[in-house]
């Protein structure tokens, strides 16, 4: 077993560090052919530990094959060994009798094979741990002692055992031993570990729950018991606190605390944000009504006592007093007047102030509203939302709680007498903030959110640098994701191509080609990735993406319809026939079609059926009934099969050939607005 004892690690470091520690140590054992069985990992803020069971006493034996010079370079023409061969044999402690010849890439080479005995595991373990520790990567490393070794926190002890033997080891002026330490508050002397099997229970008797899963289970059980006794519950938004408090404690105890009811007059987000984000306390809601209670749970690293409870309450009270002061002071000012302060806040040195950004958002929002034809009253609500959407950034509350941007804007807008539509729009224009976040539920927030994101994308593309590889400092990929998700969720038909054209003069005055091409390509690349993440196959996306910048939502509906329809056997069979059409028509020029030149019965049948459904196809495409279109497309199969079985398209008579090509092109072209059949990969080609 190995344990690294440390000064307290930040809770956010621990999960990744433990995964790296476990994978690094076991990976190096595997590289060295040291067999082992079950692996258990232990972590607390003060320790990272592994116990490995069934570790082999020695490395596995192995054969080592070394390649030497080619045969023609190993011996001279009279059969004497060359200097190259002699040097190779000397380096490998071998003789000519040990040599074998093997062919590699049509050439014969000299080889020697040595049977290597595995070394004792005990002798190899120090280097395994040394490499493992030095390969651990933390968000921030520092030098803590004279050796200059860099680590996240100072190393205080190393427990390193192989069975009951101490493994000799030293790093950062700390030597390995069979000693560990218990809880800082309850144990002053080191704890001797005779063998790895004693580790967990000995620590538990010294107030340390070393097993992380056991510790999180303890926290969950304690909080559940507290909630059951008082008819309370932990809200979903606090779920992440279980993991966080597990990595903040070694000996957790849930402490039920409370704050003054008068604080419940503050916005609930202020209360929960302070408890969750700043103090890692669990807010509690009434089990039935789900209304926030004035009680909360703090997870202590020591046994419950009166002082710890009052300490948690005192800390929260001070923070909530600040919040109440900020909230009341912010409301004293006219909410609209904050736009003047935005003039003093820089959005980007090349793109101006936050107020200039807001002006662009207002302009873009108006263009979107016009394209959606939402009506004058709604349009005015959208523009009012856009004018106010960033005002809360310069309030005292958001200055202290940045995570409340948008949320506080909604509260302040309501307090100032603005409509609920405007208040909701201010809050929702930030949605979605991440992949699983909520989406805007009203048109005001949706339009302003699209405008805000498009402004940032267009602005950064106009000045550079543009995203490359994994580098995306302005999160432009996430902004495209937000735009696409909003358009799909609210079923908005907006031409992004036209919208970019509408607003491009806000960013460039001269040649627009580079900016247009860059923005269009970036959107299309991201849309492909987004649709792929939704579960659509790459060929379904490729076949349906024509004109995607003219209507992202309709492109989504097309690929969704194709995804559902392509599983049908008749559709798969039909694709074969249409692919045959595509192969025949490839590189063929355009010809005019004449019904008078139809000669064979099968081509008459195909043409007549096409004529009979052509208007229905056009109608369903216009009405965007894509599954209906695919249904009609499938009905072509018997006519297409009969045509190809009995009619020669590439007829020697060039007039007939041209007419048949024109017929097939007419059929394919009528579907081309919704699907490029040539892009579909057949399941059974």
matplotlib code that plots the C-alpha trace (Angstrom):
import matplotlib.pyplot as plt

x = [0.0, 1.0, -0.3, 0.8, 0.0, -0.5, -1.5, -5.2, -5.8, -8.5, -11.6, -11.7, -8.3, -9.0, -11.2, -8.9, -5.7, -6.9, -7.8, -4.4, -2.7, -4.5, -4.0, -0.4, 0.7, -1.1, -0.1, 3.6, 3.2, 1.6, 4.4, 6.9, 5.0, 4.1, 0.8, -1.8, -5.5, -8.1, -7.2, -8.8, -8.4, -8.8, -8.8, -9.4, -8.2, -5.1, -4.3, -4.2, -3.8, -3.9, -4.1, -3.3, -4.1, -2.4, 0.7, 3.2, 6.6, 8.5, 8.1, 7.1, 10.0, 10.2, 12.2, 14.0, 14.8, 17.4, 18.0, 21.5, 23.0, 21.7, 23.2, 25.3, 26.8, 27.3, 29.8, 32.4, 32.5, 35.0, 32.7, 34.5, 32.4, 32.3, 33.1, 29.4, 28.4, 31.2, 30.0, 26.4, 27.4, 29.5, 26.8, 24.3, 26.7, 26.2, 28.3, 27.9, 26.3, 23.4, 22.6, 19.5, 18.6, 15.1, 13.6, 12.2, 10.7, 12.3, 15.8, 17.6, 18.9, 20.9, 19.0, 19.8, 17.2, 17.8, 15.7, 15.3, 14.5, 12.1, 13.3, 11.9, 8.8, 10.1, 13.2, 11.1, 8.4, 10.4, 10.8, 7.2, 6.0, 8.6, 7.4, 3.8, 4.1, 6.2, 3.6, 0.6, -0.7, -2.6, -4.3, -1.5, 1.8, 4.3, 7.7, 7.2, 10.7, 14.4, 14.5, 12.5, 10.0, 6.7, 3.4, -0.1, 0.5, 3.4, 3.9, 4.0, 4.4, 4.7, 3.3, 4.8, 4.4, 4.8, 3.1, 4.6, 7.9, 8.6, 9.5, 12.6, 11.6, 12.2, 10.9, 10.7, 12.8, 10.2, 11.1, 8.8, 7.7, 4.9, 3.4, 0.3, -1.7, -5.3, -7.7, -5.9, -8.2, -8.3, -4.9, -1.5, 0.7, 1.5, -0.3, 1.8, 0.4, 1.7, 0.2, -2.1, -5.1, -5.0, -5.1, -8.8, -10.0, -7.0, -7.7, -11.4, -10.5, -8.6, -11.6, -10.8, -13.2, -10.6, -13.0, -14.5, -17.7, -18.2, -17.8, -20.3, -22.7, -22.3, -23.1, -26.2, -27.5, -27.0, -28.7, -31.6, -32.1, -32.1, -34.6, -36.9, -37.1, -38.1, -40.2, -37.4, -35.6, -32.5, -33.3, -31.9, -29.7, -27.7, -26.9, -23.3, -22.6, -22.5, -19.3, -17.8, -18.3, -17.0, -13.7, -13.7, -13.9, -12.3, -14.9, -18.1, -21.0, -24.2, -25.1, -28.6, -28.5, -30.8, -30.8, -33.3, -36.6, -36.3, -33.7, -36.3, -37.5, -34.4, -34.5, -34.3, -31.4, -29.4, -29.9, -29.1, -26.2, -24.6, -25.1, -24.1, -21.5, -19.7, -20.2, -21.0, -24.0, -27.1, -30.2, -33.3, -36.9, -40.2, -40.7, -44.2, -44.3, -40.7, -40.5, -37.1, -36.8, -34.7, -32.8, -29.7, -27.2, -23.4, -21.1, -18.5, -15.2, -15.5, -18.1, -21.2, -20.9, -22.6, -19.7, -19.6, -23.3, -23.2, -20.0, -21.8, -24.8, -22.6, -20.7, -23.9, -25.6, -22.8, -22.9, -26.7, -26.5, -24.2, -26.7, -29.6, -27.6, -26.6, -30.2, -31.7, -29.0, -29.4, -33.1, -32.7, -31.4, -33.5, -32.7, -32.5, -29.9, -27.3, -26.8, -24.8, -22.3, -22.0, -20.2, -17.3, -17.0, -15.0, -16.4, -13.3, -10.6, -11.3, -15.1, -15.8, -17.7, -20.5, -22.9, -21.7, -22.3, -25.8, -26.5, -25.4, -27.6, -30.6, -29.9, -29.6, -32.6, -34.7, -33.6, -34.5, -37.9, -38.6, -37.7, -39.9, -42.7, -43.7, -45.9, -45.2, -46.1, -43.8, -41.1, -41.1, -40.8, -37.8, -36.1, -36.8, -35.3, -32.3, -31.7, -31.7, -30.2, -26.7, -27.6, -27.4, -23.7, -22.8, -25.0, -23.6, -25.3, -23.9, -20.5, -20.5, -22.3, -21.4, -23.4, -26.6, -26.3, -29.6, -31.4, -30.9, -31.7, -35.1, -35.7, -34.7, -36.7, -39.9, -39.2, -38.8, -42.2, -41.2, -43.4, -43.0, -42.1, -39.1, -38.0, -38.1, -36.3, -33.4, -33.0, -33.5, -31.3, -28.4, -30.0, -28.5, -25.3, -24.1, -25.2, -27.8, -29.1, -32.6, -33.7, -35.6, -39.3, -40.3, -39.5, -38.0, -35.2, -34.7, -34.2, -32.0, -30.0, -29.4, -28.5, -26.0, -24.3, -24.2, -22.7, -19.8, -19.2, -19.3, -17.2, -14.4, -14.3, -14.0, -10.9, -9.5, -8.2, -10.6, -11.0, -8.4, -8.2, -9.0, -8.4, -11.6, -10.9, -14.2, -16.3, -17.6, -18.4, -20.6, -22.3, -23.2, -24.5, -26.8, -28.1, -28.8, -30.5, -32.7, -33.8, -34.7, -36.4, -38.6, -39.1, -37.8, -37.4, -34.7, -32.2, -28.8, -27.3, -29.6, -29.2, -25.4, -25.8, -28.1, -25.7, -22.2, -21.8, -21.7, -18.3, -16.6, -16.9, -14.8, -14.5, -16.8, -15.8, -13.4, -15.8, -18.8, -17.0, -15.4, -18.7, -20.6, -18.0, -17.8, -21.5, -21.7, -18.8, -20.5, -23.9, -22.5, -21.0, -24.2, -26.4, -24.0, -24.2, -28.0, -27.5, -27.8, -25.4, -22.9, -24.4, -27.9, -26.4, -24.5, -27.6, -29.8, -27.5, -28.1, -29.2, -28.7, -27.7, -30.9, -32.9, -31.1, -34.4, -35.7, -32.3, -32.7, -36.3, -35.0, -32.2, -34.6, -37.2, -34.5, -33.1, -36.5, -37.5, -34.2, -34.7, -37.6, -36.6, -38.5, -36.6, -33.3, -34.2, -35.3, -32.0, -30.3, -32.4, -31.9, -28.2, -28.2, -29.9, -27.2, -24.4, -25.8, -26.4, -23.0, -21.2, -24.0, -25.0, -28.5, -31.0, -34.6, -37.3, -40.0, -42.9, -43.2, -39.8, -40.9, -40.7, -40.7, -43.7, -41.5, -40.3, -43.9, -45.0, -42.2, -43.0, -46.7, -46.3, -43.8, -46.4, -49.1, -47.2, -45.1, -47.5, -48.0, -44.2, -44.0, -46.9, -45.4, -42.0, -43.6, -45.5, -42.3, -44.0, -40.8, -42.0, -44.8, -42.1, -40.1, -43.2, -43.8, -40.1, -40.4, -43.4, -41.2, -39.4, -41.5, -41.4, -37.7, -36.9, -38.9, -37.4, -33.8, -34.5, -36.0, -34.8, -31.3, -30.6, -27.3, -29.0, -27.0, -29.6, -28.4, -31.8, -33.4, -30.4, -30.7, -34.4, -34.0, -31.3, -33.5, -36.4, -34.2, -32.8, -36.3, -37.2, -34.1, -34.2, -37.7, -36.4, -33.1, -34.3, -34.6, -32.1, -28.9, -29.4, -25.8, -24.6, -26.4, -24.3, -26.3, -26.6, -26.4, -25.1]
y = [0.0, 3.6, 6.8, 10.3, 12.6, 16.3, 19.6, 19.9, 19.7, 22.0, 19.9, 20.5, 18.9, 15.6, 13.5, 14.1, 13.7, 10.3, 9.0, 10.0, 8.5, 5.2, 5.0, 6.1, 3.6, 0.6, 1.5, 1.5, -1.9, -3.3, -1.9, -3.7, -6.9, -7.0, -8.8, -7.6, -8.1, -5.8, -2.1, 0.1, 3.9, 6.1, 9.9, 12.7, 16.4, 15.2, 11.9, 10.0, 6.2, 2.9, -0.6, -3.3, -7.0, -10.0, -8.2, -10.6, -11.1, -10.8, -9.6, -12.1, -13.6, -12.6, -13.1, -10.1, -10.1, -7.7, -7.0, -6.4, -5.7, -7.2, -10.5, -9.0, -6.6, -9.2, -11.4, -10.8, -12.7, -15.2, -15.9, -13.8, -11.8, -8.1, -5.4, -4.5, -8.0, -8.2, -4.9, -6.0, -9.3, -7.5, -5.0, -7.8, -10.2, -12.9, -15.1, -16.2, -19.3, -17.2, -15.7, -16.4, -15.0, -13.6, -11.8, -8.3, -6.4, -8.7, -8.5, -10.9, -9.6, -11.0, -11.4, -12.6, -13.8, -13.5, -15.0, -12.4, -13.2, -10.8, -8.7, -8.6, -6.4, -4.9, -3.5, -1.9, -0.2, 2.9, 3.9, 3.2, 5.5, 8.1, 8.3, 8.3, 11.2, 13.2, 12.7, 13.9, 17.1, 19.6, 22.9, 24.6, 23.4, 25.2, 24.7, 24.0, 23.1, 23.4, 20.4, 22.4, 19.6, 21.1, 19.8, 21.0, 21.1, 20.2, 16.5, 15.6, 11.8, 8.8, 5.4, 2.7, -1.0, -4.2, -6.7, -5.9, -4.5, -0.8, 0.1, 2.4, 5.7, 9.4, 12.5, 16.2, 15.5, 13.0, 9.4, 6.4, 4.6, 2.6, 5.6, 7.6, 10.3, 10.5, 13.4, 16.7, 17.7, 14.3, 12.7, 14.1, 11.1, 9.0, 5.7, 2.6, 0.4, -3.2, -4.3, -2.8, -4.7, -2.6, 0.7, 1.6, 0.5, 2.0, 5.4, 5.1, 4.6, 7.9, 9.8, 9.4, 7.8, 7.1, 5.5, 8.3, 6.3, 5.5, 9.2, 10.4, 7.7, 9.0, 12.6, 11.5, 9.4, 12.1, 14.8, 12.5, 11.8, 15.5, 16.3, 13.4, 14.7, 18.2, 17.7, 19.2, 18.3, 19.2, 20.9, 19.4, 22.5, 21.6, 18.0, 18.8, 19.6, 16.0, 15.4, 18.8, 18.2, 14.7, 16.1, 18.8, 16.5, 13.4, 12.9, 14.5, 15.5, 17.2, 20.2, 21.6, 25.4, 28.3, 32.0, 34.8, 34.5, 38.2, 37.1, 35.1, 38.5, 38.4, 36.8, 33.0, 32.9, 35.2, 32.9, 29.7, 31.1, 32.3, 29.0, 26.7, 28.6, 30.4, 28.4, 24.9, 24.7, 22.7, 24.9, 23.2, 23.5, 22.4, 18.8, 19.4, 23.0, 23.1, 26.6, 27.6, 27.2, 29.4, 26.2, 24.8, 22.0, 22.6, 19.6, 19.8, 18.1, 17.7, 16.3, 18.5, 21.1, 24.4, 26.5, 24.9, 25.5, 29.1, 29.6, 28.5, 30.7, 33.7, 33.4, 33.1, 35.9, 38.3, 37.3, 37.7, 41.1, 42.1, 40.7, 42.6, 45.8, 45.3, 44.4, 47.5, 49.9, 48.6, 49.1, 52.7, 53.5, 53.6, 50.3, 52.0, 54.4, 51.6, 51.7, 54.9, 53.0, 50.3, 53.0, 52.8, 48.9, 47.5, 44.6, 44.2, 46.8, 46.5, 46.2, 49.0, 49.2, 47.0, 49.8, 49.6, 45.9, 46.5, 48.8, 46.1, 43.6, 45.9, 46.3, 42.6, 41.8, 44.1, 42.4, 39.0, 40.2, 41.6, 38.3, 36.4, 38.9, 38.7, 41.8, 45.4, 44.8, 41.8, 43.6, 46.5, 44.1, 42.4, 45.8, 46.9, 43.6, 44.1, 47.6, 46.4, 42.9, 43.8, 46.5, 44.3, 43.6, 46.9, 46.5, 45.9, 42.5, 41.0, 42.5, 40.4, 37.4, 37.2, 34.0, 36.0, 38.0, 38.0, 36.7, 40.0, 41.9, 40.2, 41.1, 44.7, 45.1, 43.9, 46.3, 49.1, 48.3, 46.6, 43.9, 40.2, 39.5, 41.9, 40.7, 37.0, 38.0, 39.6, 36.4, 33.9, 35.6, 33.9, 30.4, 27.9, 28.6, 24.9, 21.8, 20.6, 24.0, 25.3, 27.0, 30.3, 29.8, 33.1, 34.8, 37.9, 35.9, 33.7, 36.6, 38.7, 35.6, 34.8, 38.5, 38.5, 35.4, 36.4, 39.8, 38.1, 35.6, 38.3, 40.7, 38.2, 36.9, 40.5, 41.1, 37.6, 35.4, 32.7, 29.4, 26.8, 23.2, 23.2, 26.9, 28.9, 31.7, 33.5, 30.2, 30.8, 27.2, 27.2, 30.4, 28.6, 25.7, 28.1, 29.7, 26.3, 24.9, 28.0, 27.9, 24.2, 24.4, 27.4, 26.1, 29.4, 29.7, 32.3, 32.6, 32.9, 33.7, 36.6, 37.7, 37.8, 39.8, 42.2, 43.0, 42.6, 46.4, 46.7, 44.9, 45.7, 48.5, 47.2, 43.8, 41.4, 38.1, 36.8, 37.5, 36.0, 32.8, 32.5, 32.8, 30.6, 27.8, 28.0, 27.7, 24.8, 23.0, 23.4, 22.4, 19.2, 18.5, 19.5, 17.3, 14.4, 14.8, 14.6, 11.0, 11.5, 9.6, 11.6, 10.6, 11.7, 15.1, 15.4, 14.5, 17.0, 20.0, 21.7, 25.3, 24.9, 28.5, 29.5, 27.7, 25.8, 24.6, 23.1, 21.4, 19.8, 18.7, 17.2, 15.2, 14.1, 12.8, 11.0, 9.5, 8.0, 7.0, 5.4, 2.4, 1.2, -1.7, -0.3, 3.0, 1.2, -0.7, 2.5, 4.2, 1.6, 2.6, 6.3, 5.8, 4.1, 7.2, 9.3, 7.2, 7.3, 11.1, 12.0, 14.5, 14.4, 17.8, 19.3, 18.1, 19.1, 16.5, 15.7, 13.4, 12.7, 10.8, 8.3, 4.9, 2.0, 1.0, 1.1, 4.6, 5.7, 4.1, 5.9, 9.3, 9.0, 8.1, 11.0, 13.4, 12.1, 12.8, 15.8, 18.4, 16.5, 16.4, 20.2, 20.8, 18.7, 20.3, 23.8, 22.7, 21.1, 17.8, 15.8, 12.4, 12.7, 13.5, 10.5, 8.4, 9.4, 8.9, 5.3, 4.7, 5.2, 1.9, -0.5, 2.0, 2.7, -1.0, -1.9, 1.0, 0.0, -3.7, -3.1, 0.3, 1.1, 4.7, 5.0, 4.2, 4.5, 6.9, 10.1, 11.7, 8.9, 8.9, 12.6, 12.4, 9.5, 11.4, 14.5, 12.4, 10.9, 14.4, 15.8, 13.1, 13.5, 17.3, 17.5, 15.9, 17.8, 20.6, 18.2, 15.4, 14.7, 11.0, 10.6, 11.4, 8.4, 5.4, 2.3, -0.3, -3.1, -1.6]
z = [0.0, -0.6, 1.1, 0.4, 3.3, 2.6, 3.8, 2.9, -0.9, -2.5, -2.9, -6.6, -7.1, -5.4, -7.9, -10.9, -8.8, -7.4, -10.9, -12.1, -9.1, -9.4, -13.2, -13.1, -10.4, -11.7, -15.3, -14.3, -12.6, -15.7, -17.9, -15.6, -15.9, -12.2, -11.7, -9.2, -8.4, -6.8, -6.3, -3.7, -3.6, -0.6, -0.5, 2.0, 1.9, 3.7, 1.9, -1.3, -0.9, -2.8, -1.6, -4.2, -3.4, -4.8, -6.0, -7.5, -5.6, -8.9, -12.4, -15.0, -16.9, -20.5, -23.7, -25.1, -28.9, -30.2, -33.9, -35.2, -38.6, -41.8, -42.9, -45.7, -43.2, -40.5, -42.3, -45.0, -48.2, -46.7, -43.8, -41.1, -38.6, -39.3, -36.8, -36.9, -35.8, -33.2, -31.7, -31.6, -29.9, -27.3, -26.4, -25.9, -24.1, -26.7, -28.9, -32.6, -31.4, -30.0, -33.3, -35.4, -38.7, -39.5, -42.4, -42.0, -45.0, -47.5, -45.9, -43.5, -40.2, -37.3, -34.0, -30.5, -28.1, -24.3, -21.6, -19.0, -15.4, -13.7, -10.8, -7.3, -7.1, -3.8, -5.6, -8.4, -6.3, -5.3, -8.9, -9.7, -6.9, -7.9, -11.5, -10.4, -8.0, -10.5, -13.2, -11.1, -12.6, -10.6, -11.7, -9.7, -8.4, -6.2, -4.5, -0.8, 0.5, -0.4, -2.7, -5.2, -5.8, -7.1, -5.8, -5.1, -1.4, 0.9, 1.4, 5.1, 5.1, 2.9, 4.0, 1.7, 2.5, 0.6, 2.8, 6.2, 4.8, 4.6, 1.0, 1.0, -0.6, -0.4, -2.2, -1.2, 1.9, 3.1, 3.6, 3.4, 6.6, 8.1, 9.8, 9.0, 10.8, 11.9, 12.1, 12.8, 15.7, 17.4, 16.9, 17.7, 17.4, 14.3, 13.8, 13.0, 10.2, 10.5, 7.1, 4.5, 5.9, 9.1, 7.3, 6.9, 10.4, 12.2, 10.6, 11.5, 15.2, 14.8, 13.3, 9.6, 7.2, 4.4, 1.9, -0.1, -1.0, 2.7, 3.5, 1.0, 2.1, 5.7, 4.6, 2.6, 5.5, 8.1, 6.0, 5.1, 8.8, 9.6, 6.8, 7.8, 11.3, 10.3, 7.1, 4.9, 1.7, -0.2, -3.5, -6.7, -7.3, -4.2, -5.3, -6.2, -2.6, -1.6, -3.6, -2.6, 1.1, 0.8, -0.4, 2.2, 5.2, 6.8, 9.5, 8.4, 10.6, 9.3, 11.4, 11.2, 11.4, 10.8, 9.8, 10.6, 8.8, 7.7, 5.2, 3.3, 1.9, -0.3, -3.7, -3.2, -5.7, -3.5, -0.5, -2.3, -4.2, -1.0, 0.7, -2.2, -4.1, -1.2, 1.9, 0.6, 2.9, 1.9, 1.6, 2.7, 1.4, 2.8, 1.7, 0.4, -0.8, -2.0, -0.6, 0.8, 4.6, 6.9, 7.9, 6.3, 6.8, 7.2, 7.0, 9.7, 9.8, 13.6, 15.9, 16.4, 19.1, 20.0, 18.8, 15.3, 14.8, 15.9, 13.8, 10.6, 11.4, 12.1, 8.8, 6.8, 8.6, 7.8, 4.1, 4.0, 5.6, 2.8, 0.3, 1.8, 1.7, -1.9, -2.9, -1.2, -2.5, -6.1, -6.1, -5.0, -8.5, -11.7, -13.3, -16.8, -15.5, -15.1, -18.9, -18.3, -16.1, -18.9, -20.9, -18.5, -18.7, -21.6, -23.4, -25.6, -26.4, -30.1, -29.8, -27.4, -24.1, -22.8, -23.7, -27.3, -27.2, -25.9, -28.8, -31.3, -29.4, -29.8, -33.5, -34.1, -32.0, -34.1, -37.3, -35.8, -34.7, -38.1, -39.8, -37.4, -37.9, -34.2, -34.2, -33.0, -29.3, -29.0, -31.0, -28.5, -25.6, -27.3, -27.9, -24.3, -23.1, -25.3, -23.9, -20.3, -20.7, -19.3, -16.8, -13.8, -14.5, -12.8, -9.8, -6.3, -6.1, -9.3, -8.5, -5.4, -6.9, -10.6, -11.0, -10.5, -13.7, -15.5, -12.4, -10.5, -13.7, -13.7, -10.1, -10.6, -13.8, -12.0, -9.1, -11.6, -13.1, -16.3, -17.7, -16.8, -20.4, -20.2, -16.8, -17.9, -21.1, -19.2, -17.2, -20.0, -22.6, -20.8, -21.3, -22.1, -20.1, -20.5, -22.4, -19.9, -18.9, -19.3, -22.5, -22.9, -22.6, -24.1, -27.4, -25.7, -24.0, -27.1, -29.5, -27.3, -26.4, -30.1, -30.7, -27.8, -28.9, -32.6, -31.6, -29.8, -32.6, -35.3, -33.2, -32.4, -35.9, -37.2, -35.1, -34.4, -33.1, -34.3, -32.6, -33.6, -32.3, -28.6, -28.2, -27.9, -25.4, -26.0, -25.9, -29.5, -30.0, -26.9, -28.3, -31.5, -29.5, -27.6, -30.8, -32.4, -29.2, -28.9, -32.6, -32.3, -28.9, -29.8, -33.4, -34.9, -38.7, -39.1, -41.9, -40.2, -43.6, -44.1, -40.5, -40.8, -44.0, -42.2, -39.4, -40.9, -41.4, -37.6, -37.7, -41.1, -43.6, -46.5, -48.0, -46.1, -47.9, -45.3, -42.4, -44.1, -45.1, -41.7, -39.8, -42.2, -42.1, -38.3, -37.9, -40.3, -38.6, -35.2, -36.4, -37.7, -34.3, -32.5, -34.6, -34.2, -30.4, -30.8, -32.1, -35.9, -38.2, -40.1, -43.5, -42.4, -41.4, -44.7, -46.7, -44.9, -44.4, -47.7, -47.0, -43.3, -42.8, -44.4, -41.7, -38.9, -37.4, -40.7, -41.3, -37.9, -38.8, -42.1, -40.5, -37.7, -40.3, -42.3, -39.1, -38.3, -41.9, -43.0, -40.6, -42.8, -45.1, -48.1, -47.7, -47.6, -50.8, -52.5, -51.8, -53.9, -56.9, -56.3, -55.9, -59.3, -60.7, -59.1, -60.5, -64.0, -63.8, -62.4, -64.6, -67.2, -68.6, -68.5, -71.2, -71.9, -71.4, -73.9, -73.1, -76.9, -76.7, -74.1, -75.8, -73.4, -71.2, -68.0, -68.6, -69.3, -66.0, -64.1, -65.8, -65.2, -61.6, -61.2, -62.7, -60.5, -57.3, -58.3, -57.0, -53.7, -53.2, -53.8, -51.5, -48.6, -49.1, -49.0, -45.9, -44.4, -44.0, -44.4, -43.4, -46.0, -48.6, -47.6, -47.8, -51.4, -52.1, -50.9, -53.2, -56.3, -55.7, -57.9, -60.8, -60.4, -60.2, -63.2, -65.2, -64.4, -65.1, -68.6, -69.9, -71.1, -70.0, -71.9, -75.2, -78.4, -79.7, -78.2, -78.3, -76.3, -73.9, -73.3, -72.7, -70.2, -68.3, -68.2, -66.7, -64.0, -63.2, -62.9, -60.4, -58.3, -58.4, -56.9, -53.7, -53.7, -51.4, -48.5, -49.1, -51.1, -51.6, -52.9, -49.3, -47.7, -46.9, -47.6, -44.9, -47.4, -50.6]

ax = plt.figure().add_subplot(projection="3d")
ax.plot(x, y, z, "-o")
ax.set_aspect("equal")
plt.show()
